[in-house]
Amino acid sequence: MGQLVGVVEKPSSAPGVVRYELNRTLSGMGHERFMSLLDADGGTPSSSLARQLLSTGKVSSVHIYSNIVTVDLEKGFNSDGLADIVREMYRYWKPGVVPPVFEEVEADEPPAAAGGDNDSGGVELSAAAKRVPSHLLDRSRAARERWKANNG
């Protein structure tokens, strides 16, 4: 689940700085700078990516502008593996991870009643129609009647 981000790693003219160009925008038209994990405390994609990069111990700061991520590396470290973090930032389930199974919850709404003023002529509702809440079926019938009254 989650689509991989297209990433191109480009070296900078400044030593210890790496630039990543992404195929999607993270910050819109705003500049965001993260100097520590405390700065990256928000729930935005930019702060989430900055947290992941800063937690590697290889990164001293992260600057994000639109689809450009600029990373200042700590002295003595290289950028190996950082592009993979950016590439997989939206990937929720990794290979080998079993997703959770959710229980089937019974609906609180009583099943729709058959017959009545529907256009089925008193015929039993289909299995799919029985699973639709009755207030939605009533609203649909009323809309159909209004349409027929206006359009003949």
C-alpha positions as CSV (number, residue, x, y, z in Angstrom):
1,M,0.0,0.0,0.0
2,G,1.3,3.4,-0.8
3,Q,3.1,4.5,-4.0
4,L,6.8,4.9,-4.3
5,V,8.1,8.4,-4.8
6,G,10.3,9.0,-7.9
7,V,13.6,10.4,-6.6
8,V,16.7,11.7,-8.4
9,E,19.7,12.3,-6.2
10,K,21.9,15.2,-7.4
11,P,25.1,16.3,-5.8
12,S,25.5,19.9,-4.8
13,S,28.5,22.2,-5.4
14,A,28.8,22.6,-1.6
15,P,30.5,19.6,0.0
16,G,28.4,17.6,2.4
17,V,25.1,18.7,0.7
18,V,22.9,16.5,-1.3
19,R,19.8,17.5,-3.3
20,Y,16.8,15.2,-4.1
21,E,14.3,16.0,-6.8
22,L,11.0,14.3,-6.3
23,N,8.1,13.6,-8.7
24,R,5.6,15.2,-6.3
25,T,5.5,18.3,-4.2
26,L,5.8,18.1,-0.4
27,S,5.6,21.7,0.8
28,G,3.7,23.5,-1.9
29,M,5.4,26.9,-2.4
30,G,6.6,27.2,1.2
31,H,10.2,26.7,2.4
32,E,10.5,24.4,5.4
33,R,13.8,24.0,7.3
34,F,14.3,21.3,10.0
35,M,17.5,21.6,12.1
36,S,16.6,18.8,14.6
37,L,14.0,16.2,15.4
38,L,12.3,18.8,17.6
39,D,11.7,21.0,14.6
40,A,10.1,18.1,12.7
41,D,7.2,17.6,15.1
42,G,4.3,18.2,12.7
43,G,2.0,15.8,10.8
44,T,2.9,17.2,7.3
45,P,4.7,15.1,4.7
46,S,7.7,17.4,5.0
47,S,8.0,17.0,8.7
48,S,7.5,13.2,8.5
49,L,10.3,12.9,5.9
50,A,12.6,15.2,7.9
51,R,12.0,13.0,11.0
52,Q,13.0,9.9,9.0
53,L,16.1,11.5,7.6
54,L,17.3,13.2,10.8
55,S,16.8,10.0,12.8
56,T,19.4,8.2,10.6
57,G,22.2,10.1,12.4
58,K,23.7,11.0,9.0
59,V,21.8,14.2,8.5
60,S,22.4,17.6,10.3
61,S,19.5,19.5,8.7
62,V,16.8,19.2,6.0
63,H,15.4,21.9,3.8
64,I,12.3,21.3,1.7
65,Y,10.9,23.5,-1.0
66,S,8.1,22.1,-3.2
67,N,9.6,19.0,-4.7
68,I,13.2,19.7,-3.8
69,V,14.7,18.2,-0.6
70,T,18.2,19.5,0.3
71,V,20.1,17.5,2.9
72,D,23.1,18.7,4.9
73,L,25.1,15.7,5.9
74,E,26.9,15.3,9.2
75,K,30.7,15.4,8.9
76,G,32.2,12.1,7.9
77,F,28.9,10.6,6.5
78,N,27.7,10.0,3.0
79,S,24.2,9.9,1.5
80,D,24.0,6.1,1.1
81,G,20.5,4.9,1.8
82,L,18.9,8.4,2.1
83,A,17.4,8.2,-1.3
84,D,15.6,5.0,-0.3
85,I,14.1,6.7,2.7
86,V,12.7,9.4,0.4
87,R,11.6,6.9,-2.2
88,E,9.6,4.8,0.4
89,M,8.2,7.7,2.5
90,Y,4.6,6.9,1.5
91,R,4.9,3.1,1.5
92,Y,3.0,1.7,4.4
93,W,3.4,-2.0,4.0
94,K,6.8,-3.4,3.2
95,P,7.4,-6.9,1.7
96,G,7.0,-9.6,4.3
97,V,4.8,-7.5,6.6
98,V,1.4,-9.0,7.2
99,P,-1.4,-6.4,7.2
100,P,-3.9,-6.5,10.1
101,V,-7.2,-8.3,9.6
102,F,-10.2,-6.3,10.7
103,E,-13.3,-8.0,12.1
104,E,-16.6,-7.9,10.2
105,V,-18.8,-5.5,12.2
106,E,-22.5,-5.9,12.1
107,A,-24.5,-2.8,11.0
108,D,-26.6,-1.0,13.6
109,E,-29.2,-0.1,10.9
110,P,-32.1,-2.6,10.5
111,P,-32.3,-4.2,7.0
112,A,-34.5,-2.5,4.5
113,A,-38.1,-3.7,4.3
114,A,-39.3,-5.3,1.1
115,G,-42.4,-4.3,-0.8
116,G,-44.2,-1.0,0.1
117,D,-44.0,1.9,-2.3
118,N,-41.0,0.8,-4.3
119,D,-41.1,0.2,-8.0
120,S,-40.4,-3.4,-7.7
121,G,-44.1,-4.3,-7.4
122,G,-43.8,-6.0,-4.0
123,V,-40.9,-8.2,-5.2
124,E,-38.3,-9.1,-2.7
125,L,-35.3,-6.8,-2.6
126,S,-32.0,-8.1,-4.0
127,A,-29.2,-9.2,-1.6
128,A,-27.3,-6.0,-2.4
129,A,-30.4,-3.8,-1.8
130,K,-31.0,-5.5,1.6
131,R,-27.6,-4.3,2.7
132,V,-28.4,-0.6,2.0
133,P,-29.8,1.3,5.0
134,S,-33.5,1.9,4.7
135,H,-33.2,5.7,4.9
136,L,-31.0,5.7,1.8
137,L,-33.5,3.5,-0.1
138,D,-36.3,5.9,1.0
139,R,-34.3,8.9,-0.2
140,S,-33.6,7.3,-3.5
141,R,-37.3,6.4,-4.0
142,A,-38.3,10.0,-3.2
143,A,-35.8,11.4,-5.7
144,R,-37.0,9.0,-8.4
145,E,-40.6,10.0,-7.8
146,R,-39.7,13.7,-8.0
147,W,-37.8,13.1,-11.3
148,K,-40.8,11.2,-12.7
149,A,-43.2,14.0,-11.7
150,N,-41.0,16.6,-13.4
151,N,-40.1,14.6,-16.5
152,G,-43.1,12.5,-17.0
